[in-house]
Every structure is written in structure tokens, then in C-alpha cells.
Amino acid sequence: MLLRTLAAAVLLVAAGLIGWRVLAPAEVLASATTPYPPLTIRQAGVTSKINVAPLVVDGRLRVYAAKHQVRADGPVDARTVYTARWSFRRWPEQLSGVAAGGTTVVTRWSDGDLVALDARTGKISWRADGPEAPGYAGHRTGAATVWDPPGLRIAGGTVVVTADQELMGYDLSTGTVRWRMTRPDGCAESFTTAEGVYACTGGGAVLDVVTGEPVTGWPAAPWTPLGCDSDGSGCAGLRDAAGHGWVHGKRAPALDDPDATVAAGVVVSSDGNVVTGRSPSGEGGASWSWSGSARVLGGYGATVLLLTPENTLIGVDAGTGVETLRFALGQGGESTVWKPGAYRIAGGYLAMERLSIDAPDDPESPIYYLTLDTVIVAALG
């Protein structure tokens, strides 16, 4: 009996030790052991179909999000997901958001920690405390975490973090707090501009991202940001409370059209059968039309990117409207009958989720995505 009791006690202690090792708070950093991938220029076309959403960093790496981990692989044009070049895992904290500026990848975690990683090596560049953040909301692909991170923006060399009651700006290169304030009213939604301004959509604040000081001279709010990246950053234009258009802080009458947006420096609109491009002022400069039904995805360099109902990607010159690229978002003759989901244009690549035609509203549904290879990636040339 004594031996049985002793054996049971030993097993209980062993189980406790194993449970503690598995569940105890921990961080695991695996930095890169191979040279930084070279920058490659690919001919325009589909390069891969993968099961996670990549954030293309520096035109050389793909960065992915999971519930407790951020990782990277390369090269960018690899046909499948490769073994991680570097990875950073935290337990039990959840990865709330990922953003990149140059070769710095900033991760935000549910406990509020900000951890910046050098994309070239995977080593930690700096870390800083911050307000608690939402938990992981990336679903199967991680798209929401890397393409639209909640409360995390990078602009003007500043990392801007928002929480329920706080608004903070950190230096991108060091993590030093540049400014801090109580979050103003009207900041439930926000965006940043190409000029380095942080603006609350409802008009609660317009701030210089470097100093945190108010910026004056803006038209009446609320504002509709236009020509932005998928995460609401780098916006080139907006419409004010009166529906008047503005581009880079200057009046843009061509943008008064409620169906118009900004892409590659021009105002682009579609009436369902024709896409038109005009200079923001409406006078001189670009004035062209492209015949066909297409959705305006955004701009890349001097190219306006369009997507047809058949999921053919079209590129037209922003100055002339002449087609510069055209290819189907598919590989090997596969069907392109699917519904476009979230997407991101960055680093010379387009990455887009592929959804089932009859996809329900729930991303966790087994029939939400088209296939197991949920994301298609294409080089823009």
C-alpha cells in the first residue's frame, strides 16, 4: 500500500511538472540562420497559392500571423509556405496585430507588449509596454492580424497605438514613447495619411504622428478616407462632411463623386461599364477611360489595379489608361470562379483571400473559403 501511495504521488508530481512546463508563461525566439533573401523582380503573374495571409516586408519576406506566434519565410515568390526563416512565440498571450515599416516588424500582444523584430534576422530590436490589446482575430488565414491590425498603425517613423482610453506614439527605430494622451472623442475609427498625419474619422483629433501636436486647417468632419492601404494607413485623399474631395491636403473637385477614389495619384471611378481616370483638380493631367466592368483595388507605383468580375487582374497606366498588365488570378487552368475576400497590395505583390461564391458571413465556417489554399499571391512586375 505504501509503495502504491508513493508511486501515485510521484506520478502526480510528474504530471504537475509537465503541465507547468506546457502551460507556464513562455517566450520562444528562433532567429534566422541563413542569409537575407535577395530582392527579386518577377514578371507579372500568379506566384503562389497558400493557406495563410502574407504581409510582404521589404519586398523579400512573407510574414504570417497565428494565435500565439509571428513567423516569416522567403523568398516572396515561393510557390508554397516554406519552413520558417524566423519565428517568435509567446504563451499564453495572443498576437493582436502586426505592422511593418521598412525592415522593422512591430508585433502587438494581448497583454499590451509591443515587440519589434528585425525582419532581416528575426532578432528583437526593442520592446515596450502599452495598453492591453484585443485578442487574436485572424481566423484561418491571419489576414485581419497582418493586413488590418486593430489599433496599430505606422506612419512617419512612428508606431501609433490606440486602446479604449489611450493614444500613444512610439519611435519606430527605438520604441521610445514620443507622445501619449487620453484618447479623444470621435476616435472610434481612425486613419493615417501619406503626409504623416493621424486623423480620427469622427473628427476628434488630427495629430502630427511625430510630435502628437494638433494639425490645423482640415475641413469639417466626419471624414471618409480614400486611397488607403487595407489597414487604413497611407491614405492619399478624403471626403469631408459636405462630400467635398481632398487629395494630399488640397481641394480635389474630381473626388466629389461619391463613387470615386484615389489610386496611383489619380482619381478613379467606375459606372459599371467604364472606368475613368482624372487628375484630382479636374484640370489637365490624366484624363482617360478604360472600357469594361471592374473594381478598383488600388495603386502600385504608376499603375492603377483593377479586378474584373471574372477575377482577372488588370493594370492600367495612371497617366494614359493604357493596359500594362492582364492575367487571371488562377494557376494551371484552374477555375477563377470565386468571391474576392480581404487583400493587401505591398512590396510589389497582391495577396488576396479566395472565398466560396456562397460564403456565409462566418469566417469560421468550413465553407467560407474556396479551398484549403485560401490565399492567392501575384507579382505585379
C-alpha positions as CSV (number, residue, x, y, z in Angstrom):
1,M,0.0,0.0,0.0
2,L,2.8,2.4,0.9
3,L,4.5,1.7,-2.4
4,R,1.3,2.4,-4.3
5,T,0.8,5.6,-2.5
6,L,4.3,6.7,-3.1
7,A,4.1,5.8,-6.8
8,A,0.8,7.8,-7.1
9,A,2.5,10.8,-5.5
10,V,5.4,10.6,-7.9
11,L,3.1,10.4,-10.9
12,L,1.1,13.4,-9.6
13,V,4.2,15.5,-9.2
14,A,5.5,14.5,-12.6
15,A,2.1,15.3,-14.2
16,G,2.2,18.7,-12.4
17,L,5.7,19.4,-13.7
18,I,4.8,18.5,-17.2
19,G,1.6,20.7,-17.0
20,W,3.6,23.6,-15.7
21,R,6.2,23.3,-18.4
22,V,3.5,23.2,-21.1
23,L,1.2,25.9,-19.6
24,A,3.7,28.2,-17.9
25,P,4.2,31.7,-19.5
26,A,7.0,31.4,-22.0
27,E,8.6,33.1,-25.0
28,V,10.5,31.3,-27.7
29,L,12.5,33.2,-30.3
30,A,14.1,31.4,-33.2
31,S,16.2,33.9,-35.3
32,A,17.4,33.4,-38.8
33,T,20.3,31.2,-39.6
34,T,20.6,31.8,-43.3
35,P,21.4,34.9,-45.4
36,Y,18.8,37.5,-46.0
37,P,16.9,36.7,-49.3
38,P,17.9,38.9,-52.2
39,L,15.4,41.3,-53.8
40,T,13.9,39.6,-56.9
41,I,11.8,41.2,-59.6
42,R,9.3,38.8,-61.0
43,Q,7.4,39.0,-64.2
44,A,3.7,39.9,-63.5
45,G,1.6,36.9,-62.8
46,V,0.4,34.5,-60.1
47,T,3.3,33.1,-58.0
48,S,1.6,31.0,-55.3
49,K,-1.5,29.7,-53.6
50,I,-1.0,29.4,-49.8
51,N,-3.2,28.8,-46.8
52,V,-2.2,31.9,-44.8
53,A,-2.2,35.6,-45.5
54,P,1.3,37.0,-46.0
55,L,2.5,40.5,-45.1
56,V,5.2,41.2,-47.7
57,V,8.0,43.1,-46.0
58,D,10.9,44.8,-47.8
59,G,9.9,43.0,-51.0
60,R,11.8,40.0,-49.7
61,L,10.0,38.2,-46.9
62,R,6.5,36.9,-46.1
63,V,5.4,37.4,-42.5
64,Y,2.5,35.4,-41.1
65,A,0.3,35.6,-38.0
66,A,-1.0,32.8,-35.8
67,K,-2.8,33.0,-32.4
68,H,0.4,32.9,-30.3
69,Q,3.1,33.3,-33.0
70,V,4.5,35.5,-35.7
71,R,6.9,34.0,-38.3
72,A,8.5,34.7,-41.6
73,D,9.6,32.8,-44.7
74,G,11.1,33.6,-48.1
75,P,11.6,34.1,-50.9
76,V,8.4,36.1,-51.5
77,D,7.6,34.3,-54.8
78,A,7.9,30.7,-53.3
79,R,5.0,28.6,-54.5
80,T,4.2,27.3,-51.0
81,V,4.7,28.2,-47.4
82,Y,8.3,27.3,-46.5
83,T,9.9,26.4,-43.2
84,A,10.1,29.5,-41.0
85,R,13.1,31.6,-41.5
86,W,12.5,33.1,-38.1
87,S,9.7,32.9,-35.6
88,F,8.6,34.5,-32.3
89,R,6.1,32.8,-30.0
90,R,4.5,34.0,-26.7
91,W,2.3,31.9,-24.4
92,P,-0.4,32.4,-23.2
93,E,-0.5,35.9,-24.8
94,Q,-2.3,36.3,-28.1
95,L,-1.0,38.1,-31.1
96,S,-3.2,41.1,-31.7
97,G,-1.6,42.8,-34.6
98,V,1.4,43.0,-36.9
99,A,2.6,46.0,-38.9
100,A,5.9,46.8,-40.8
101,G,7.9,49.9,-41.5
102,G,11.0,49.2,-43.7
103,T,12.7,46.2,-42.2
104,T,11.1,46.6,-38.8
105,V,8.2,44.3,-37.9
106,V,6.2,45.5,-35.0
107,T,4.0,43.0,-33.1
108,R,1.3,43.9,-30.6
109,W,0.2,41.4,-28.0
110,S,-2.9,41.0,-25.9
111,D,-1.1,42.0,-22.7
112,G,-0.1,45.3,-24.3
113,D,3.5,44.5,-25.0
114,L,5.0,45.8,-28.3
115,V,7.8,43.7,-29.6
116,A,9.7,44.9,-32.7
117,L,11.7,42.4,-34.7
118,D,14.4,43.0,-37.3
119,A,12.9,41.4,-40.5
120,R,16.4,40.5,-41.7
121,T,17.4,38.4,-38.7
122,G,14.3,37.8,-36.6
123,K,16.0,39.2,-33.6
124,I,14.3,41.6,-31.2
125,S,15.1,45.2,-31.9
126,W,13.2,46.7,-29.0
127,R,10.2,46.1,-26.7
128,A,7.9,48.4,-24.9
129,D,4.9,48.4,-22.6
130,G,1.5,49.5,-23.9
131,P,-2.2,49.3,-23.2
132,E,-3.9,46.0,-23.3
133,A,-4.9,44.9,-26.8
134,P,-7.7,42.8,-28.3
135,G,-7.0,39.0,-28.7
136,Y,-6.3,37.3,-32.0
137,A,-8.9,37.8,-34.6
138,G,-7.2,36.5,-37.7
139,H,-9.3,33.4,-38.2
140,R,-7.8,30.7,-40.5
141,T,-5.6,33.0,-42.6
142,G,-4.4,35.6,-40.1
143,A,-5.4,38.3,-42.7
144,A,-7.1,40.6,-40.2
145,T,-4.0,40.5,-38.0
146,V,-1.4,41.3,-40.6
147,W,-3.5,43.3,-43.1
148,D,-5.7,45.3,-40.7
149,P,-4.2,45.1,-37.2
150,P,-6.6,46.7,-34.7
151,G,-5.3,49.9,-33.1
152,L,-1.9,49.6,-34.7
153,R,-0.6,52.0,-37.4
154,I,2.9,53.0,-38.7
155,A,3.4,56.4,-40.3
156,G,6.2,59.0,-40.4
157,G,8.5,56.7,-38.5
158,T,6.0,56.5,-35.6
159,V,4.1,53.5,-34.3
160,V,0.7,54.7,-33.2
161,V,-1.2,52.5,-30.8
162,T,-4.8,53.0,-29.7
163,A,-6.8,51.4,-26.8
164,D,-10.0,52.2,-25.1
165,Q,-8.8,55.3,-23.3
166,E,-5.2,55.8,-24.6
167,L,-3.5,57.1,-27.7
168,M,0.3,56.7,-27.9
169,G,3.1,57.3,-30.4
170,Y,6.4,55.3,-30.3
171,D,9.6,55.8,-32.2
172,L,9.7,53.1,-34.9
173,S,13.5,52.7,-34.6
174,T,13.9,52.6,-30.8
175,G,10.5,52.0,-29.2
176,T,10.8,55.3,-27.2
177,V,7.5,56.9,-26.3
178,R,7.2,60.1,-28.4
179,W,3.9,61.2,-27.0
180,R,0.9,60.0,-25.0
181,M,-2.6,61.3,-24.4
182,T,-6.1,60.4,-23.4
183,R,-7.9,59.1,-26.5
184,P,-10.1,62.0,-27.8
185,D,-13.8,61.6,-28.6
186,G,-14.6,60.7,-32.2
187,C,-11.6,58.3,-32.4
188,A,-13.6,55.0,-32.6
189,E,-12.2,54.8,-36.1
190,S,-9.0,56.4,-37.5
191,F,-6.6,56.6,-40.4
192,T,-3.2,57.9,-41.3
193,T,-2.2,60.0,-44.3
194,A,0.8,59.8,-46.6
195,E,1.9,63.1,-45.1
196,G,2.3,61.5,-41.6
197,V,-1.0,62.7,-40.0
198,Y,-3.1,60.7,-37.7
199,A,-6.8,61.5,-38.0
200,C,-9.9,60.3,-36.1
201,T,-12.6,59.7,-38.6
202,G,-15.2,61.3,-36.4
203,G,-13.2,64.5,-36.1
204,G,-12.0,64.0,-32.5
205,A,-8.4,64.8,-33.4
206,V,-5.9,65.4,-36.2
207,L,-2.3,64.9,-35.0
208,D,1.2,65.0,-36.3
209,V,2.4,61.5,-35.8
210,V,5.9,62.5,-34.9
211,T,5.1,65.1,-32.2
212,G,1.5,64.3,-31.3
213,E,0.7,68.0,-31.7
214,P,-2.7,69.1,-33.3
215,V,-2.7,69.8,-37.0
216,T,-5.0,72.6,-38.1
217,G,-6.6,73.6,-41.4
218,W,-8.6,70.5,-42.1
219,P,-12.1,70.7,-43.5
220,A,-15.2,69.8,-41.4
221,A,-15.5,66.2,-40.1
222,P,-16.6,63.5,-40.3
223,W,-14.2,62.3,-43.0
224,T,-14.3,59.4,-45.4
225,P,-10.7,58.3,-46.0
226,L,-9.8,57.3,-49.6
227,G,-6.9,55.7,-51.4
228,C,-5.7,53.9,-48.2
229,D,-3.9,50.7,-47.6
230,S,-6.1,47.9,-46.3
231,D,-5.2,48.8,-42.7
232,G,-6.3,52.5,-43.1
233,S,-2.8,53.8,-43.5
234,G,-1.1,56.0,-46.1
235,C,-4.4,57.5,-47.2
236,A,-4.0,59.8,-50.2
237,G,-7.4,61.5,-50.0
238,L,-10.7,62.0,-48.2
239,R,-14.2,63.4,-48.5
240,D,-15.3,65.9,-45.8
241,A,-18.7,66.3,-44.1
242,A,-20.0,68.2,-47.2
243,G,-18.9,65.5,-49.6
244,H,-16.0,67.6,-50.9
245,G,-12.9,65.8,-52.0
246,W,-9.4,66.5,-50.9
247,V,-6.0,64.9,-52.0
248,H,-2.8,65.5,-50.1
249,G,-4.5,68.4,-48.2
250,K,-5.6,70.2,-51.4
251,R,-9.1,70.6,-52.8
252,A,-9.9,67.9,-55.4
253,P,-13.2,68.5,-57.1
254,A,-12.9,65.3,-59.1
255,L,-13.2,63.4,-55.9
256,D,-16.6,64.8,-55.0
257,D,-18.1,61.9,-57.0
258,P,-19.2,59.5,-54.2
259,D,-18.1,56.5,-56.3
260,A,-14.6,57.9,-56.9
261,T,-11.4,57.0,-55.1
262,V,-7.7,57.8,-55.4
263,A,-5.2,55.3,-56.9
264,A,-1.6,55.9,-58.1
265,G,-2.1,59.7,-57.8
266,V,-5.3,60.0,-59.9
267,V,-9.0,60.0,-59.2
268,V,-10.6,56.8,-60.5
269,S,-14.3,55.9,-60.7
270,S,-16.4,53.3,-62.4
271,D,-20.0,53.4,-63.6
272,G,-20.2,49.7,-64.1
273,N,-19.2,49.7,-67.7
274,V,-16.3,52.2,-68.0
275,V,-13.5,53.1,-65.6
276,T,-12.3,56.7,-65.8
277,G,-9.2,58.4,-64.5
278,R,-8.8,62.1,-63.9
279,S,-6.4,64.5,-62.2
280,P,-7.6,65.4,-58.7
281,S,-8.1,69.0,-59.7
282,G,-10.2,68.1,-62.7
283,E,-8.0,70.3,-64.9
284,G,-5.2,69.0,-67.1
285,G,-3.1,65.9,-66.3
286,A,-4.7,62.4,-66.6
287,S,-8.0,62.0,-68.4
288,W,-8.7,58.6,-69.8
289,S,-11.2,55.8,-69.9
290,W,-11.0,52.0,-69.8
291,S,-13.9,50.1,-71.2
292,G,-15.2,47.2,-69.1
293,S,-16.6,46.3,-65.7
294,A,-14.0,46.3,-62.9
295,R,-13.5,47.1,-59.3
296,V,-10.7,49.5,-58.3
297,L,-8.3,47.7,-56.0
298,G,-5.7,50.5,-55.6
299,G,-2.4,51.7,-57.0
300,Y,1.0,50.3,-57.3
301,G,3.7,52.8,-58.5
302,A,2.2,54.5,-61.6
303,T,-0.3,51.7,-62.2
304,V,-4.0,51.5,-61.3
305,L,-5.0,48.0,-60.4
306,L,-8.5,46.7,-61.4
307,L,-10.2,43.4,-60.8
308,T,-12.9,42.2,-63.2
309,P,-15.9,40.1,-62.2
310,E,-14.1,37.1,-63.7
311,N,-11.2,37.7,-61.3
312,T,-8.8,38.9,-64.0
313,L,-6.3,41.4,-62.7
314,I,-5.9,44.5,-64.9
315,G,-3.2,47.1,-64.6
316,V,-3.5,50.5,-66.5
317,D,-1.1,53.3,-66.7
318,A,-2.3,56.1,-64.3
319,G,-1.4,58.8,-66.8
320,T,-2.8,57.3,-70.0
321,G,-5.2,54.5,-69.1
322,V,-3.2,52.1,-71.4
323,E,-3.2,48.5,-70.2
324,T,0.2,47.4,-68.8
325,L,-0.7,44.0,-67.4
326,R,-3.5,41.5,-67.6
327,F,-3.7,38.0,-66.1
328,A,-6.2,35.7,-64.5
329,L,-5.9,35.1,-60.7
330,G,-5.5,31.4,-61.1
331,Q,-2.9,28.7,-61.8
332,G,-2.7,25.8,-64.2
333,G,-6.1,26.4,-65.9
334,E,-8.0,26.3,-62.6
335,S,-11.3,28.0,-62.3
336,T,-11.4,31.6,-61.2
337,V,-15.0,31.5,-60.1
338,W,-14.7,32.7,-56.5
339,K,-15.5,35.7,-54.4
340,P,-12.7,38.1,-53.5
341,G,-12.1,38.5,-49.8
342,A,-9.6,40.7,-47.9
343,Y,-6.5,41.7,-49.8
344,R,-3.3,43.7,-49.5
345,I,-1.0,45.4,-52.1
346,A,2.6,45.7,-50.8
347,G,6.2,45.1,-51.8
348,G,5.3,44.6,-55.5
349,Y,2.8,41.9,-54.8
350,L,-1.0,41.4,-54.4
351,A,-2.3,38.9,-51.9
352,M,-6.0,38.1,-51.8
353,E,-8.3,35.7,-49.9
354,R,-10.4,33.5,-52.1
355,L,-13.9,32.9,-50.7
356,S,-16.6,30.5,-51.8
357,I,-19.3,32.0,-54.1
358,D,-21.9,31.4,-51.4
359,A,-19.7,32.0,-48.5
360,P,-21.6,32.7,-45.2
361,D,-20.8,35.7,-43.0
362,D,-18.9,33.5,-40.5
363,P,-15.2,33.2,-41.4
364,E,-15.0,30.1,-39.2
365,S,-17.5,28.2,-41.4
366,P,-15.9,25.2,-43.2
367,I,-17.4,26.5,-46.5
368,Y,-16.3,30.2,-46.1
369,Y,-13.0,29.8,-48.1
370,L,-12.8,28.4,-51.6
371,T,-10.2,25.7,-50.8
372,L,-7.5,24.9,-48.3
373,D,-5.2,27.2,-50.2
374,T,-7.1,30.2,-49.1
375,V,-4.8,33.0,-50.4
376,I,-3.6,33.7,-53.9
377,V,-0.4,35.8,-54.4
378,A,0.6,37.6,-57.6
379,A,3.7,39.6,-58.6
380,L,2.9,43.0,-60.1
381,G,6.1,43.1,-62.2
